[in-house]
Amino acid sequence: MITKMLPDKFEQALLKSTITINNNVKRVLTGTRSGRVYIIPATKVKYQASAPMEAPAIRLGDLRQKYNYKVLGHGFNAIGYVGNPLPYAPMLEYGTSKMQPRPHLKVAFKQSKGQIMKNFEGLM
């Protein structure tokens, strides 16, 4: 009986974990930054960018809004994903030849690690 329930419990723990990471990445992407201050073109509005190794500053909110999670597969074959379809999301996370990284997903994962361990605690 217990062995039949175990794959479902694993899948539930994986879903909880992906939700936790997704919520934390959105939290990491919230708040003020300490980079350069720009004036948005054609306006008089000031915008403060992020500094290198700081989570990206939010100007329009697309990056934060587009983060999502999903679990594919069932039981022990399930795989959890947290990601963003925007093409510039990995560039911000890992940097480019012209820009230092603005890590946010790695930071959210590290913040989520304790909760993820709790989600899987009774399964091991």
Secondary structure as UniProt FT lines:
FT   HELIX           2..28
FT   STRAND          37..39
FT   TURN            41..42
FT   STRAND          46..48
FT   TURN            52..53
FT   HELIX           62..66
FT   STRAND          68..72
FT   HELIX           75..77
FT   STRAND          79..83
FT   TURN            87..88
FT   HELIX           89..94
FT   TURN            97..98
FT   HELIX           105..120
FT   HELIX           121..123
//
